Amino acid sequence: MKTITKVLPHISIIISVMLIVFFVIDRFNSAMGFLDNDGAKVLIFVLGVTSIINSIMLIAFQRRCARLANEP
């Protein structure tokens, strides 16, 4: 279980960055058709940004807890 909680935020960051890249590529070349609906594009972009922020906060919290647990 510990491994999953350590790996999950990193996976979330990777997937979120991928969605943001798809969003940017679709904005420059809409003929590729990565995303079709403008409302979906905004929602996916917001999801990506919030997921990155959430993951960074969780990683920082986990590292802080690990440091406190290792202190004498």
Number of C-alpha atoms within 10 A of each C-alpha: 5 6 7 8 12 14 11 14 19 16 12 17 20 14 15 22 17 13 20 18 14 17 20 15 15 17 15 9 10 13 10 11 12 16 17 12 9 9 9 12 20 12 11 18 19 15 15 23 17 14 19 20 12 15 19 16 12 17 17 12 12 14 12 11 11 11 10 10 9 7 6 4
